[in-house]
């Protein structure tokens, strides 16, 4: 099969926290290994210039890359371009199309609030070449109905082979290592099952606070931000059966089996908390409702209990347990 690599990378939300903390450092390592040499176009509504984006990337390298190589950073910056504009305006996408030039297979990475996924996808579908691809970050919709609607819009504008629904947390080496830890460990594998394991506790601890993400948390909330994706992915890795192959679909099939075995969460088994200082955060909820807001929660930490029904009973008890001092 002939490879058809992407010939441009477009980052929506280029001035945001996810790009700054995760995406730019990852792209740096691709540039360093000479695996990335295509144009990188940032798109945002921050009123920035290309020079300001370049400075943002350099700051990201300084903070999140250990001993960044100056020549690599320079090559990285040389690939950058920038389009500023409102995601809801067609003119933003017309300008993006001009900057892309003759690119036939641009890859669009949507590191933006879920509320604008649909409008961006519609604009991309109306302005980009047929070979365009799109990467959708979590959370994928606010509920089942909105997730289905988002999927409908995606499939209307892009073929399934050009759609990538991702959870960036799975790129962590520690997360990827869970499967090897379980199935490639001849000492552990025979006893890592319901006959010998009564409960599993999953702790997701972060050193950082809100870091300017008040607006995002007002839209998504902590449960949609990390529980329904990051935590459930780890839960699946820890409890799934061995996949029939190393392919992505085989792994997905086993995850689905686990998720279908999970009993619905009872409200009395969930405690929602909130970051200290959240109500003073830029974009935070002015009335201070926080974790008492709409379903989905605006807090940051929670200890839900989930029971998994498996072939021989329901002994597996999985908890997501936060450091209690982190919320108020």
N, C-alpha and C positions, 0 to 999 in steps of 0.2 A: 504494500500500500504506500502510495506517495505521500510524503509529509507535506502538509500545508501549514507552516508555522505562521503565527500572527506577524504582521508587518508594522504594527504600531500598538502602543499601549496607552489607553486613555484612563486616567484616574479621576473619577468624580468624587468630590470631597477631598481634593488634594491638599487643602489647608487644615484638615481635621485631625483629630487625635489618633484615629486608627492608622492613617497614612504615616503620621509622625512617629508613632511608637513601634509599628509592626511592618508596614508595607515598605517604607523607604529602606530600613535596615535589610530586609529580605532582598530587595532589588539591588542593593549595594553588593551583596555577596554574589548575585548572578552576574553583575558587571565585572566583579573581580575575577570570576572564573571564565570570563569572556563568553558567557551564555546569553547575554542581553546586549544587543547593539542596535536596537530599533528606537525610533522616536518615542519619548515618554511625554505625554501631554496631560497636564493637570487642568482640571476644570473645577471651578468653585465660584461662589458668589460673595467673595470677601473684598472685592475692590482692589485686588493685588495686581502686581506686574510679574513678569518672568523673573526679574531680579529678586523680588521678594520670595518667590517660590524657591529659587535656587538657594537663598539664605536659609529657608526653612529646612530644605534637604540637608544642607551642610550642618545645621544645628542638630538635626536628627542623627547624623553620623557621629557627631561628637559625643552625644549623650548615650546612644544605644548600640554603637559598634565599638568593640574592643580594638584599640590601636588601628583606626582607619588609615588606609594607605592613601596618601595625597594624590597619587596619579590616578587611582581608581575613582576617588571622589571627583576629580576633575573630569574624567571620562563620563561619569554619571551625570554631572551637571551639564555637560555638553549635549546630552541627549534631550534635555528638558525644553518644553515649551509650555505656554499657559494661555488658557481661554477663560476670561472672567465674564460671568453673566448669570442671570436667573434661570434655574432649571425649568421653569414653567414657560419660558419665552422661546419661541421657535428660532429667533435670531441667534440665540446662544449656540444652537446646534448647526445653524448655517455657517457660523463662524468656525465652529469646530471642524466641519466638513472641509472648509478652505484650508485650515491648518494641516489636516490629514493629507492633503494633496492627492497623490495617486495611490494611496494605501487601499488595498482591496480586502484585507482581512484584519481590520483593527479589533483589538480586544478591549472592551469597555468594562472596567471594574467599578462597581457601584458601592463605594464606601460612604454612603449617605444615609440620612434618616429613612426608614421604611415608608414614611408618608409620601415620599416623592418618587418611589420606585416606578410606579405605574406611569406617571407623566413622563419620566425620563425614557422609559422603554418605548412609549408611543412616539416620542420625538425621534429617538434613534431609528426606529423602524421606518420612519418617513424620510430620513435624511442620509442614512448610511448605506454603503454598498451591500450587496447580497451576501457577501462572505463575512460580514461583521459578526462578532461574538460578544456575549455579555456574561459577566460574572456577578451573581447576586449574593451579597453577604446576608447573614442572618441579622435580625429575625425576619423570617419569610412570612409576612402578613401578621395581623394582630390576633386572628382567630381562624377557625377552619374556613369560614365563608370568605374572608378576605384573602387567605392563602390560595383558595381555589380560583378566585377572581384574578389574582396576580398571575397564577399559572396560565389562565386563559389568555391574558394579555400577552404574556411571553410567547406562547405558542402561536398566537396570531401574527407576531412580528418576527419571530426567529424559529428556525428548525430546532428540534430537540438536540441535535448534535452540536449546536452552537450555543447552548445554554449550560451554564455551570453554576449550580446552586452549592455554595460552599459554607463551611464553618472554619474560619481561620485557626481556631483552637486546635484542630486536628493536625496542624503543621508542627506543633510542638514535639520535640524529640521525646520528651517524657511520655506524652500521650501515645505516640507511635510505638514506643517501646512496650506498651502494655500487652499487646498481642504476643510479642516475642517472650515477654516475661511469663506469660501464661502457657503458651503452647510449645515453645522451644526449650522449656525448662523441664527436663525429665524428672527432677526431684519434686517440683511443685505441681506439675500438671495433673498427676493422679489424685491429688487431694484437694485441688481447688474446685470444689463443687459443693452442692447443697448437703451432702452427707457429712462434711467436715467443717463447713463455713456457716455459722449461724447469722452473721450480719457483716455488712461492709459499710464503712463510713467514708464519705467523700468530702474532703475539705477543700474549698477554693478560697485561698487567702491572697489578698493583694496588698502591696505596700502603699500604693497610691490611693488618693481619695477620688473626688469627683473629677478634678482636673478640667473644669470647664464643660463638663458633659451634662449640665443641668437641663438644657433644652432637649437633648436626646432622651434623658431619663423621664422627662415629662411625657414624651411620646411613647416610649417603649416600656419603661419600668424594668426592674431588675429581673423579674421572672422571665420576661421575654428576652432580656439581654443575655442571660447566661444559663438559666435553669433549663429552659426548653430545648437548648442546643448543646452548649458546652457540657453541662452536667449529665444530660441524658446520653450524650455520645460516650462519655467515660463510663457511665453505668452500663451501656451496651457492651463496650469493650471488656468490662470486667465479668459479664455474665453470659455472653453469647457462646454458642457452640462453635467448634472449629469450622471455618468456611471450607467449602469443597475445593476452592482454588484461591490463588492470591489476587484474583481479579476484583475490581471494584464492585461489580454487581453481586458476586458471591458474598462479599462482606456485607453489603447492604441487605441482602436477603436474611442473613442471620440477625442483623440488628432489628429488622422488622419483626422477626419472631419474638425477640425480647420485648420490644415495645408493646406488642399485642398482648403480652402476658402480664403487663403491669396493671394492677388494679387502680381505679380512679382515686385520686388523692382526696382525702377528707379534710374539710376546712379546719377541724380541731387538731389536725396533725401538721399544720403550717403556721409558722410565726414569721410575720414580715417586720423587718426593721428598716432603719433609715440611717444614712451617713450623718455623722455629726456635722453641723454646719450646712446641711443640704438646703435649708430654707433660705440661706444667705447666698447660695450659689447662683451665678449668672445664668438666667434661664430657668431656675428652679421654681417650684410652685409657690406663688406669692402668698397663698392662704395657708401654707404649711400643712396641707393634708397629708403629704408624703405617703407613707405606707397605707394610710387609710383611704387613699384615693380609689379610682376606678379599678376594676379587676385587672390584674396584671401587676399591680403594685409599683410604687415609685421608690420603694426602699432599695437596699443594696444586699442585705444578707437575710437568710432564712434557713430554718432546719426542717424541711418537709420529710416525711417518712413515706417510703414507697414499698409496697409488697409485690413480689414477683411470684406468680403461680408457675411452677415448672412441673415436669412430668411426674415427679414423685412427692409433691407437696408444695408448701409455701414458706419454707424456712428462711429463704433469702430475704433479709430486711436491709434495705439500702437507705442511708441517710445522707443528706447534704448538710454538713454541720459547719457553720461559720465561727470565727472567733467572736465571742459574745461582746467583747469590749468595743467592737467596731461600730455598733449602732446605738441609737439613742431612742 
